[in-house]
């Protein structure tokens, strides 16, 4: 049986996939906090609904469906530093010339 953290990550992945890219750290933290605030039954019900499972679907059906949800593998969020992108600026040696 998937643990709570796995279910939370899968739900966040589904939500981010629907909402599209462009989440900053604050938005992502807020989204994760909202998912963590769900009770266990709310988390399971929300996942079942997002995965188009019937209300009568059991834990095994939810488990099978969760196997097909791809989680983000870090990607932009892990590389995001909050610092401005300065890659277009000349390097110090290039500025001297």
N, C-alpha and C positions, 0 to 999 in steps of 0.2 A: 504494500500500500504506500502511495506517495506521501511523504511527510508534508507538514504544513508549509515549510519554506519552499519546497518544490512547487506546490500548488500556487503559492503567492507569486513566484517567479513566472510561472506559466500564464497566470492571469495578467500580470503586468505585460508580458510579451504579447499576448493577444490584444490588449488595449493599445499598446504602442503601435502595433501593426495596423490597427484600425485608424488611429489618429495620425499616423504618418511620422516622418522624421522631423527633427527640429526641436527636440526636447532639450532644454537646458538643465543644469543641475537642480535648480529650484523646482521646476515642473516635475522632474523625475522623482525627486525626493517627496513631493506632495502626493504624487500618484502612488508611490510605494507605501507611504504612510496611510493613505486611504484604504489600500488593499489589506495592510496589516491590521487595521481597525475592524475589519469584518470578523464576525464570529465564525466558528468552524462551519456551521450549517449555512450561513450566508455565503461563505467562500465556495462551498461545494455547489450550492444552488446557482451562484453567479457563473461558475465555471461550466456547469451543465448547460445553462442557458446560452452562454457564449459559444459552446461547442455543438449547439443544436441537438442536444440529447433530450429525449422525452422526460417529463417530470418523474415518470416511474422508473427511469434508468437507475440502476444500482451502482454501488461503489466500483464494481469490476468494469462496467461500461465506461465510467468516468476515467478509470485508470488506463484503459485501452486508448481512449480518445486523447488523454494527456501525452501519451507516447509520441503522438504526431505533431505536438506543438513545439515549434522550434524556439528556443530561447535566444535572446541576443547574446552574442559571444563577446561582450565588451564593446567592441567597435568604437564608435565615436565617443561614447560616454567615458570610457577609461582613458582616452587620449585627451579629453577635454580638460583644459587647465583654467579656463576663464581669462587667460591672457590674450591680448589682441594678436592677430596673425601678422607677424612682421616679416614674413617670407618674401614680400615684395620689396622690402627696403634694401638698399645697398649695404654690403658689409663694411665694417670700418676701413679696411684697406682700400675698398672700392671708392669710398667717399673722399679719400686723400687725393686721388688722382684727378 
